Amino acid sequence: MNEVVRAALVQQRWTGDKDSMIQASVDAIASAASQGAQVVCLQELFYGPYFCQVQDTEYYSYTEAVPDGPTTRLMQEVAERHGIVVVAPMYEQEQPGLLYNTAAVIDADGTYLGKYRKNHIPQVKGFWEKFYFRPGNTGYPVFDTAVGRIGVYICYDRHFPEGWRALGLAGAKIVFNPSATSRGLSQYLWRLEQPAAAVANEYYVGAINRVGVEPLGDNDFYGQTYFADPRGQLVGDAASDTDDEVVVRDLDMGKLAEVRNLWAFYRDRRPDSYDTLVKP
């Protein structure tokens, strides 16, 4: 991995239709690349509204195949055009009735590297996700990209420490957490959980949230997208809580070795004592 990785996160408000949302995201990726970004992550379910505020089969129409659907192919073209690694979260249909909350990972030459399917699926007011998604079955993959080893953890996943640790054990140096999280429910956790995960697992975390109130409900998506370093400190400022923004930051990979040498959490783990953690 390069000693410094310039990385980008994209937060956006719903434009009103899928085509314009995709175009806005393509433009945001171009903006990130023009600022020298080598890797970029879009927000959860990036090309649609956050339809999980309601339970309606109409929104199954937002599904696509991954990687053989049109949006993955487009993102491959965009990644190759700009020479940038792209993480693109989408609504995946594996086959009729098998639907997942998925992120495709595409290398800087346009190669499709694989996908992560969201493992932890909420079912609470305003977040009726079990209506739309099966729990993921990909495990916690880490992807070898042009900028090094990266992982993905999606939104509600962030409340579960086990996956964060699995990604660290697999060698992730940057973990992206694309989200759709609302002001009333979880804002008090937003600056706590991802920095804490970065500290506990000694890697960088990119936390992405959309912005705005969408027509399907009263969830107020509060943005504040940011990178946290392995000391739990923000890399630069967090993004606006109301506006579209492309966050571009330099991530010093030398800090990973510095922190791991100081704290040695991986050395001092006691997996022999953790058996009860994986019992149902």
Secondary structure, 3 states (H helix, E strand, C coil): CCCEEEEEEEECCCCCCHHHHHHHHHHHHHHHHHCCCCEEECCCCCCCCCHHHCCCHHHHHHCECCCCCHHHHHHHHHHHHHCCEEEEEEEEEEECCEEEEEEEEECCCCCEEEEEECCCCCEECCEEHHHCCCCCCCCCCEEEECCEEEEECCHHHHHCHHHHHHHHHCCCCEEEEEECCEHHHHHHHHHHHHHHHHHHHCCEEEEEECEEECCCCCCEEECCCEEECCCCCECCCCCCCCCCEEEEEEEECHHHHHHHHHHCHHHHCCHHHCHHHHCC
